[in-house]
Each structure stands twice: as C-alpha cells, then as structure tokens.
C-alpha cells in the first residue's frame, strides 16, 4: 500500500512540475526572455490569479492585433499587499484608470468585458 501511495505522490508531483514549466513557457515573450520590469529585477516573479492571467492573455492578443501596439505587453501581477499591479512595459500601474495610453487602457477594459461575458 505504501508503494502505491509513494507512486501516487510522485505522479502528482511530476504533474505539478510539468504544469509549472508549461505556464512559465507560455508567459515568455517571443524573444524567449521572461518579462521582468526593471524595477522588479531580482524580486520574486510576479504572481497573478488565474482570472488575471486569462484577462492578461486577452489584452496581449488584442495589442498584437494593433500595429501601433504590437510590440507592447501587459503583465498583471500581485503587489506585496495583495493588490493588483498592471505592468505596461516597465511602467507599473495600480489601476486600469491609471494606464497612460488610452488604447491600452481600452484594450484592458475590453478584455475584462469579454472575459465577463
């Protein structure tokens, strides 16, 4: 019985490791390097909830469709106090309304609306 339990724990552990690798790879920009804003260099990787990740993906797809913004990336993360951080390039924002570029701000709003449908 203990051998089966050990095998089950090992399999579950491998699944978690594989899932982490897949998520890490999925979040890499096209250049292959992980986006880390300069002000967060050396800090723990930005963490975000599953919902935030889904919305982030929608925003980045929308930006990729816009020729003037195709090279821009948005990254949602969790601040030390648990609040949302929105990174646009190396700029950090505490809310959608604070995003300077109105096109990016609207892309985030559209993604949230699309996600909530």
Secondary structure, 3 states (H helix, E strand, C coil): CHHHHHHHHHHHHHHHHHHHHHHHHHCCCCCCCCCCCHHHCCCCCCCCCHHHHHHHHHHHHHHHHCHHHCCCCEEEEECCCCCEEEEECCEEECCHHHCCCHHHHHHHHHHHHHHHC
